[in-house]
Amino acid sequence: MTLDHATIVDHLQRLLPAEQVHTDPDELAIASVDNFRKLQNIFGVHTMRRPAAVVMVRSTEEVSAVLAFAQEHGVNVVARTGGTATEGGLESGTEASIVVDGSPMDRIVSIDAYNMQATVQCGVPLQRLEDEARKVGLTTGHSPQSKPIASMGGLVATRSIGQFSTLYGGIEDLVVGCEVVLPGGEVARIKNVPRRAAGPDIRHVVIGNEGALCYITEVTVKLFPYLPENNIYMGWTLPTMQEGFEVLREVMVAGYKPSVARLYDYEDGQLHFSHFARPDECIVLFMAEGNAGITRATADGIHEIVAKHPSCSPVDPKLIEEWFLDLVWGPDKVQREDDRIRTTRNVNRTTEISADWSSINRIYDAAIARIRAEIRGITLLGGHSSHSYINGTNMYFNYFYDIDCAPELENDEFYFPIIDIICEETLRFGGSIVHHHGIGKARAAWVREEYGSSYGMLETLKRAFDPAGVMNMGTIIPVPTTARPGGPSGS
C-alpha cells in the first residue's frame, strides 16, 4: 500500500529532528523540478509531482535510516546536493517520494598534499574545495561552469566534466574512492588506492549513477599542483567547423594535453567573441597549464600544428584570457539569466553529445539543419566543442528560441523536439546522446537506443542494486509514470 504524504512526513519526523523535514509548500514546488523545467520556477507555475518532504540529512547514518525507511515502504528517493541538475533527474517519478538533500553534509574531511588527494562529504561545494586546495598550492583540476554552486556528490553522481578536462579528465578520472548508502540503508566504502585489478572497477557503478542506484555520501578526489603563472592562452579564427575539428584532432592525436581545447561556430562564437571575430568566422582556442616546461612545449606544438592551416588567423592571447576568466556561472549570472527569460520569454538551452572524429561534423551539420527547419521561434542556433580526446570530441549545441505558449508547455513544444532531433542524428552516426550532463529523465526515452545490445547490462544493475525500485524512479531507465512525448517510438 502506497503511503500518503502525511504518513510519509510522520515517519520521517520519527527518524529525524522535525526541523530537518521540510514541508513548506513553496519549497516543495521548487523541489519538484530542476533546471530542465526551469521555466516553472522562473514563472512560478508548477505542474509536476511534488515530493512529500525535503529531508535535510546531516550524516551517513541519517541517510542510511531514511533509505531503509524508503525501501521498506516503497517511497521514491530523489538524491540532491547542489541542485544544479539540468536533465530532470531531480523530478519526482511517483507520488510517494522524498527529496533527500545532502547539502548539510559539507565537511572537508582532509586535504592530503603528500598523497595528492582530498576527501569531502557530498554537500561540499566544489568552489570551497578548490579555494581550500589553492591555499596549499593545489587544485582539483575540475572546473565546470557550475563550479560556484555545484556540490561534490552531485558532480560525481552525474559524471560531471570540467573546462580543463583535456588535461585533467572528467570526474571519473579524478575519483579515487567513495562512500555510498545502498537502498535499504547498507553503507559501502570503496577504498582509496591509485589503481587495482581486483575485478571490475566498481567506482564506475557509483560515478554517473544519477541517484538511481545509491546515495553518495563521501568522495575522495585527486589533486594537482596549481601553477597559474605558467598559463599560456592561444586562439585563432578560421572559416569552417570542419577545419576546426581537424585542428582539434591533430592536436589530440599528436599527444598534446592543453587544459582547454575549444571550437566555436559562427553563431555561438558571436555570443563571446563578437569584439574580434566576424559573424562568418569560427574560433578555435587553447590554454596550456601546469609545469613550465610542459606548458611551453604544449603551446609550441599547438602553434606548429595550426601553422599548417593557412586559413587560421591568430587572435591576441589577452582577449582569450579575458574571456576565459568570465566563463563560470555563479548565483548572480543565474539570476540575471532568469530575469532575462522572464522579461523577454526568450529561452536559452543546451544539449551536449559526443562522437568520433569521422562523425562529429556530420552530426553537427545534420542536427543544425533540422533544428533550423523544424523548430519555430529559433533566434540563435550554434554550438561548440569543449572536451576532446584522441579518438573524438564532444559537441555542445546552444540554442535560443522565443516561446509562444504557456511557460509550463515549453518543454513539450520546444525543448523535447530539439532534444529528439539531436538524439536521432547523433545515434544515426554512431555517437553518444549525452556527454556529461547525465540522461536524467529528459533523455531517458532514448536510453535503449543509446545502449543497444548492452542495455540488458544496465537493467541488471538497476534490478540488483535497487530491487524495490525506490531510487530516483524514471531517471536513466524510463518508466510509464515518467513517460513524455517524443523519443524513438514517438509515444
C-alpha positions in Angstrom: 0.0 0.0 0.0 1.4 3.4 -1.0 1.8 5.8 1.8 0.2 9.3 1.5 2.3 12.4 2.1 1.1 13.0 5.7 2.1 9.5 6.7 5.5 9.8 5.0 6.2 13.0 6.9 5.1 11.5 10.1 7.5 8.6 9.7 10.4 10.9 8.7 9.8 13.1 11.8 10.2 10.0 13.9 13.5 9.3 12.3 15.0 12.8 12.3 14.6 16.1 14.1 11.5 17.8 12.9 13.4 20.9 11.6 15.2 18.6 9.1 12.0 17.5 7.5 10.8 20.5 5.3 7.2 20.6 4.1 6.8 24.2 3.2 4.5 24.2 0.0 6.7 26.8 -1.8 9.9 24.7 -1.1 8.2 21.6 -2.3 7.1 23.3 -5.5 10.6 24.4 -6.2 11.9 20.9 -5.4 9.5 19.3 -7.9 11.7 20.4 -10.8 15.4 21.1 -11.7 16.9 23.3 -14.4 15.4 21.0 -17.0 12.0 22.6 -16.3 13.5 25.9 -15.0 10.6 28.0 -16.6 8.2 26.5 -14.0 10.3 28.1 -11.2 11.0 31.3 -13.2 7.3 31.9 -13.9 6.0 30.3 -10.7 3.8 27.8 -12.5 4.3 24.3 -11.2 2.7 21.3 -12.8 5.0 18.4 -11.7 4.5 16.0 -8.9 5.6 17.4 -5.6 7.6 15.4 -3.0 6.1 14.8 0.4 9.1 16.4 2.0 12.6 17.7 1.5 14.8 15.9 4.0 18.0 17.6 5.1 20.4 14.9 6.1 23.5 15.6 8.3 25.3 12.3 8.4 25.8 9.0 6.6 23.8 7.4 9.5 20.8 9.6 8.7 21.0 8.8 5.0 21.0 5.1 5.9 18.0 5.5 8.2 16.0 7.3 5.6 16.8 4.9 2.8 15.9 1.9 5.0 12.5 3.5 5.6 12.1 4.3 1.9 12.8 0.7 0.8 10.5 -0.8 3.5 7.6 1.4 2.5 8.1 1.9 -1.3 8.9 5.6 -1.1 10.8 7.0 -4.0 14.1 8.8 -3.1 15.5 11.7 -5.1 19.1 12.4 -4.2 20.1 16.1 -4.2 23.1 18.2 -3.0 23.8 21.4 -5.0 20.6 21.2 -7.0 22.2 22.3 -10.3 21.0 19.3 -12.4 19.8 20.1 -15.9 18.2 16.9 -17.2 15.2 16.3 -15.0 17.0 14.0 -12.6 15.6 15.8 -9.6 12.0 15.5 -10.6 9.8 13.1 -8.6 9.0 10.0 -10.6 6.0 9.0 -8.5 3.5 10.5 -6.0 5.1 8.9 -2.9 8.5 10.5 -3.0 11.0 12.5 -0.9 14.0 14.6 -1.8 17.0 13.7 0.4 19.2 16.7 0.4 22.8 16.2 1.5 23.9 19.8 1.3 24.3 20.0 5.2 27.0 17.3 4.8 29.5 19.9 3.9 32.7 19.0 5.8 36.1 18.8 4.1 37.5 15.7 5.8 41.1 16.1 4.6 43.4 17.7 2.1 46.3 15.4 1.8 49.1 17.3 0.0 51.5 14.4 0.2 49.2 11.8 -1.4 47.7 14.5 -3.6 44.0 13.8 -2.8 41.2 15.4 -0.9 38.3 13.6 1.0 35.0 15.5 1.3 31.4 14.9 2.2 28.8 15.0 -0.5 27.5 18.5 0.2 30.8 20.3 -0.1 30.6 23.0 -2.8 33.3 22.5 -5.5 34.3 26.1 -5.2 35.0 25.8 -1.5 37.2 22.7 -2.0 39.1 24.4 -4.8 39.6 27.5 -2.6 41.0 25.4 0.2 43.2 23.4 -2.1 44.7 26.5 -3.6 45.8 27.7 -0.1 48.3 24.9 -0.2 49.3 25.3 -3.8 47.0 22.6 -5.3 43.9 22.4 -7.5 41.2 19.9 -8.1 41.6 20.4 -11.9 37.8 20.2 -12.1 36.0 23.4 -13.2 32.5 23.1 -14.7 30.7 26.3 -15.3 28.5 25.5 -12.3 31.6 25.4 -10.1 30.5 28.2 -7.7 27.2 26.4 -6.9 27.6 22.7 -7.6 28.4 20.2 -4.9 30.7 17.2 -4.9 28.1 14.5 -4.5 26.1 15.7 -7.5 29.1 16.2 -9.6 30.1 12.5 -9.1 26.5 11.3 -9.5 26.1 13.0 -12.9 29.5 12.1 -14.3 30.5 15.7 -14.5 33.2 17.2 -16.6 35.1 20.5 -16.3 36.5 23.1 -18.6 40.1 21.7 -18.1 39.1 18.1 -18.9 41.6 17.7 -21.8 44.4 17.8 -19.3 42.8 16.5 -16.0 40.0 14.3 -17.3 36.4 14.1 -16.2 35.2 13.4 -12.7 35.6 9.7 -13.5 39.3 10.2 -13.9 39.5 12.2 -10.6 37.5 10.0 -8.2 39.9 7.8 -6.1 37.3 6.3 -3.7 33.9 6.9 -2.1 31.3 6.0 0.5 27.8 5.3 -0.5 24.5 4.2 1.0 22.6 1.5 -0.8 18.8 1.1 -1.0 17.8 -0.4 2.3 20.4 1.5 4.2 23.6 -0.6 3.8 26.8 1.6 3.9 29.6 0.6 1.4 33.0 2.1 1.1 35.3 1.9 -1.9 38.8 2.4 -0.6 41.3 5.0 -1.8 44.0 3.4 -3.9 45.7 4.7 -7.2 44.6 1.6 -9.1 43.7 -2.0 -8.6 42.9 -5.0 -10.8 40.7 -6.9 -8.3 37.8 -7.4 -10.7 35.7 -4.7 -12.4 36.2 -1.1 -11.2 33.2 -0.7 -9.1 33.7 3.0 -8.7 32.0 3.3 -12.1 28.8 1.8 -10.7 28.7 4.9 -8.4 30.1 7.5 -10.8 27.2 8.6 -13.1 24.5 6.6 -11.3 22.4 9.8 -11.0 20.9 8.6 -7.7 19.3 5.6 -9.4 21.5 3.0 -7.7 22.8 4.5 -4.5 23.3 7.7 -2.4 26.8 9.2 -2.5 27.9 10.5 1.0 31.6 11.0 0.7 34.2 11.1 -2.1 38.0 11.3 -2.4 39.4 13.0 -5.5 42.8 13.6 -6.9 44.7 17.0 -6.5 47.3 18.6 -8.8 49.9 21.4 -8.5 48.3 24.8 -9.1 50.7 26.9 -11.3 48.6 29.7 -12.9 51.7 31.8 -13.5 52.6 29.3 -16.3 49.2 29.6 -18.2 49.5 30.2 -21.9 46.4 31.3 -23.9 46.1 30.8 -27.7 43.3 31.5 -30.2 42.6 31.7 -33.9 39.7 32.5 -36.2 39.0 30.1 -39.1 36.3 29.7 -41.8 34.6 26.4 -41.0 33.8 24.0 -38.2 35.1 21.1 -40.3 38.6 22.6 -40.4 38.3 23.5 -36.7 37.5 19.9 -35.8 40.6 18.9 -37.9 42.8 21.2 -35.9 41.5 19.7 -32.6 42.0 16.2 -33.9 45.6 16.9 -35.0 46.4 18.4 -31.6 45.0 15.4 -29.7 46.5 12.8 -32.0 49.9 14.4 -31.6 49.7 13.8 -27.9 49.4 17.3 -26.6 47.4 17.9 -23.4 46.2 21.5 -23.3 43.9 22.1 -20.4 41.4 23.8 -22.6 40.7 23.0 -26.3 37.6 24.6 -27.7 36.0 25.3 -31.1 33.0 27.7 -31.6 30.9 28.1 -34.7 29.7 31.4 -36.0 26.6 31.9 -34.0 27.7 30.6 -30.7 31.0 32.4 -31.1 29.2 35.7 -31.6 27.9 35.4 -28.0 31.5 35.5 -26.7 33.9 36.9 -29.4 32.0 39.4 -31.5 34.5 42.1 -30.4 37.2 40.4 -32.5 35.6 37.7 -34.7 33.5 38.4 -37.8 30.0 36.9 -38.0 31.2 34.4 -40.5 34.2 33.2 -38.5 34.7 30.2 -36.2 37.1 30.4 -33.3 39.5 27.7 -32.0 41.2 28.3 -28.7 43.5 26.6 -26.3 45.1 27.0 -22.9 48.2 25.2 -21.7 48.9 25.0 -18.0 51.0 23.1 -15.4 54.7 22.7 -15.3 56.5 25.5 -17.1 58.5 23.2 -19.4 55.5 21.1 -20.3 53.3 24.2 -20.8 55.8 25.8 -23.2 56.2 22.6 -25.2 52.5 22.2 -25.4 52.0 25.7 -26.7 54.8 25.4 -29.2 53.4 22.1 -30.5 49.9 23.6 -30.9 51.4 26.6 -32.8 53.2 24.3 -35.2 50.0 22.3 -35.9 47.9 25.4 -36.5 50.6 26.9 -38.8 49.8 24.1 -41.2 46.4 25.6 -41.7 46.9 28.9 -43.5 43.2 29.9 -43.1 43.7 30.2 -39.4 44.3 33.9 -38.2 45.8 34.5 -34.8 43.9 36.2 -32.0 45.5 38.4 -29.3 46.1 35.9 -26.4 45.0 38.6 -23.9 41.5 38.5 -25.4 41.2 34.8 -24.9 42.4 35.1 -21.3 39.9 37.9 -20.5 37.1 35.8 -22.0 38.1 32.7 -20.0 38.2 34.5 -16.7 34.4 35.3 -17.0 33.2 31.9 -18.0 31.9 30.4 -14.8 28.2 30.7 -13.7 27.6 31.8 -10.1 24.3 32.8 -8.5 24.4 36.3 -9.9 24.6 35.1 -13.5 21.9 32.5 -12.9 19.6 35.3 -11.5 20.3 37.6 -14.5 19.5 34.8 -17.0 16.2 34.0 -15.1 15.3 37.7 -15.2 16.1 37.9 -18.9 13.8 34.9 -19.7 11.0 36.2 -17.5 11.2 39.6 -19.3 11.7 38.5 -22.9 10.3 35.0 -23.0 13.4 34.1 -25.0 14.8 30.8 -23.7 18.4 29.6 -23.9 19.0 25.8 -23.8 22.0 23.5 -24.4 22.3 19.8 -25.4 25.7 18.0 -25.5 26.7 14.8 -27.3 29.9 13.1 -28.3 31.3 11.2 -31.3 34.4 10.1 -33.1 36.3 12.4 -35.4 34.8 10.9 -38.5 31.2 11.6 -37.4 31.2 14.7 -35.3 31.0 17.3 -38.1 28.2 15.2 -39.9 26.2 15.2 -36.6 26.7 18.9 -36.2 25.6 19.7 -39.8 22.6 17.4 -39.7 21.3 18.5 -36.4 21.7 22.2 -37.0 19.9 21.9 -40.4 17.0 20.0 -38.9 16.5 22.3 -35.9 16.5 25.3 -38.1 14.0 23.8 -40.5 11.7 22.1 -38.0 11.6 24.2 -34.8 9.7 27.5 -34.7 10.9 30.6 -32.9 14.7 30.0 -33.2 16.6 33.2 -32.6 20.1 31.7 -32.3 21.4 28.3 -33.2 25.0 27.2 -32.9 27.4 25.2 -30.9 30.9 24.5 -29.7 33.2 21.6 -28.9 34.8 21.8 -25.5 36.1 18.4 -24.5 38.4 16.5 -26.8 40.1 13.0 -26.8 42.5 11.2 -29.0 39.6 9.4 -30.7 36.9 12.1 -30.8 35.3 15.1 -29.2 32.0 16.4 -27.9 29.5 18.9 -29.4 27.6 21.3 -27.3 24.5 22.6 -29.1 23.5 26.1 -27.9 20.1 27.5 -29.0 17.7 30.3 -28.1 14.0 30.4 -29.0 11.0 32.7 -28.4 8.2 30.8 -26.7 4.6 31.5 -27.9 3.0 29.1 -25.4 2.4 28.9 -21.7 5.7 28.5 -19.8 4.8 25.1 -18.4 4.4 23.8 -22.0 7.8 25.0 -23.2 9.4 21.5 -22.8 6.8 19.7 -24.8 6.6 22.2 -27.6 10.2 23.3 -27.9 12.8 21.5 -25.8 11.8 17.9 -26.3 11.5 18.2 -30.1 15.0 19.7 -30.2 16.4 17.0 -27.9 14.8 14.4 -30.1 16.4 15.8 -33.3 19.8 15.9 -31.7 19.5 12.3 -30.3 18.2 11.0 -33.7 21.1 12.5 -35.6 23.7 11.5 -33.1 22.6 7.9 -33.0 22.3 7.8 -36.8 26.1 8.5 -37.0 27.1 6.3 -34.1 27.7 8.9 -31.4 26.5 9.1 -27.7 23.4 11.2 -26.9 24.9 12.6 -23.7 28.5 13.6 -23.0 28.4 15.0 -19.4 25.1 16.3 -18.1 23.6 12.9 -17.5 20.5 11.3 -19.0 18.1 12.3 -16.2 14.5 12.0 -17.3 15.0 14.3 -20.2 16.8 11.8 -22.5 15.8 8.6 -20.8 13.4 7.8 -23.7 16.5 7.3 -25.8 18.4 5.0 -23.4 17.7 1.7 -25.2 18.9 3.1 -28.5 22.0 4.6 -26.7 23.0 1.3 -25.1 21.9 -1.1 -27.9 22.7 -4.7 -27.2 24.3 -3.7 -23.8 21.1 -2.3 -22.4 20.4 -5.6 -20.6 23.5 -5.0 -18.5 22.2 -1.6 -17.4 18.8 -3.1 -16.4 20.5 -5.9 -14.5 22.5 -3.3 -12.5 19.3 -1.5 -11.6 17.5 -4.6 -10.5 20.4 -5.8 -8.5 21.1 -2.6 -6.6 17.5 -1.3 -6.3 15.2 -4.3 -6.3 12.3 -2.3 -4.8 12.7 0.4 -7.4 12.8 3.3 -4.8 15.9 5.1 -6.1 15.1 8.1 -8.4 12.4 6.3 -10.4 12.4 7.2 -14.1 16.0 8.5 -14.2 18.2 6.8 -16.7 15.7 4.0 -17.1 12.3 5.3 -18.1 9.0 4.0 -16.6 5.4 4.7 -17.7 4.8 7.2 -14.9 7.6 9.4 -16.3 6.8 9.0 -20.0 6.8 12.0 -22.2 6.1 13.0 -25.8 8.8 12.2 -28.4 11.5 9.7 -28.1 12.3 6.9 -30.6 8.8 5.4 -30.5 7.1 8.8 -30.8 5.0 7.9 -27.7 
